[in-house]
Amino acid sequence: SVLATLNLLSIVDALRAMDLVYVTALVAAAASGGVAATPHQVARAAVAVGADGVLVEVHHQPDKALSDGPQSIYPEQFAEMMDEIEQIAPVVHRRVPRGIQVTTAAHSWS
């Protein structure tokens, strides 16, 4: 099946699905298909291939998170990742909606 559990797609699945029919393709950045990659790398690749969305776990203390800690990124890393994918999106005729306030103890981004 092209669709993964909970309708989440790996990058490979997203490409296959987008070639077959129009579906909303969400890529789970921590699910790198067995390839050792950071969520940043997977998110950039997902946007570059035209995925409709990227799912990323964000936690201010990943080592103390009750679930998904090892695959979580810090809020600062999330803000950096969003800046990176915002630069890639126009190349594939996409845009990254901004407007979510991300606040950490040291910084605040909008």
LINFENBEL-V825626 format. One record per pair of residues at least 6 apart in sequence whose C-alpha atoms are under 7 Angstrom apart, sorted by sequence separation. I is the first residue (numbers start at 1). J is the second residue. D is the distance in whole Angstrom. If there is no record, write none. Layout:
# LINFENBEL-V825626
i	j	d
I	J	D
I	J	D
This chain:
# LINFENBEL-V825626
i	j	d
3	9	6
17	23	7
63	69	6
89	95	5
102	108	6
103	109	6
62	69	4
89	96	7
102	109	5
62	70	7
101	109	6
102	110	6
30	39	5
86	95	7
101	110	5
3	13	7
29	39	5
32	42	7
62	72	6
86	96	6
100	110	6
2	13	6
14	25	6
43	54	6
62	73	7
99	110	6
29	42	5
59	72	6
2	16	7
29	43	6
57	71	7
58	72	5
59	73	6
60	74	5
2	17	6
57	72	5
58	73	5
59	74	5
60	75	6
9	25	7
11	27	6
57	73	6
58	74	6
59	75	7
9	26	6
10	27	5
58	75	6
8	26	6
9	27	5
10	28	7
8	27	6
9	28	7
27	46	6
8	28	6
58	78	7
10	31	6
10	32	7
10	33	6
27	51	7
26	51	6
29	54	6
25	51	5
26	52	6
27	53	6
28	54	6
29	55	6
30	56	7
25	52	5
26	53	5
27	54	5
28	55	5
29	56	6
75	102	7
24	52	6
25	53	7
26	54	5
27	55	6
28	56	6
26	55	7
75	104	7
11	46	6
14	51	7
47	85	7
48	88	6
30	71	6
40	81	6
44	85	6
47	88	7
48	89	7
47	89	6
50	92	6
48	92	7
